Amino acid sequence: MLIYKILRADEWQALRTEGETSGAPVDIADGFIHFSTAEQARETAAKHFAGAEGLHLAAFETDRMGDALTWEPSRGGDLFPHLYGPMRLQDVHWCQPLPLGADGQHQFPDGFA
C-alpha cells in the first residue's frame, strides 16, 4: 500500500542527499513522521500547506517500513499513518512536484486517487 508525505523542496533535497531524515520540524516536535493516505492527502495539503509553493508529493511503500509504521487516530478520528523512525529514501516509491494551481489549490499528479 502507498502512503504519502508532502515535502518542502529543502526537505526533499535533504532526504535525497542524506538518504534518511527525521522529517519536518512538526514531525520532530511530535516524535513521529506524519503521513497521509491517498484519501487524506488533499485535505492535508489544504490544511497544512495552503498557498505553499515548491512542494513535492512522495509516495512510500508501507511494506518497506516494518513495525515502525503505526496507524493512529487524528483528524475526525480517522486513522493516519505515523512513522516512528527515520523516513528513508529507499522507501520512496515515487516523488513528483506538487505545484500550486491558479485557483490556489495544489495540483496532484494525474491519476492520483
Number of C-alpha atoms within 10 A of each C-alpha: 9 15 20 24 22 26 21 19 14 13 18 19 12 15 20 14 11 10 14 16 19 18 24 17 11 11 16 13 10 10 15 22 23 19 23 21 18 14 12 17 20 18 13 17 22 14 10 10 17 14 14 16 15 12 21 20 21 22 22 23 15 20 11 15 18 9 11 13 18 15 12 11 11 10 9 6 8 11 15 18 21 19 23 17 17 15 20 18 19 14 17 19 15 13 17 13 19 22 19 17 12 8 7 12 17 21 16 19 13 6 5 9 11
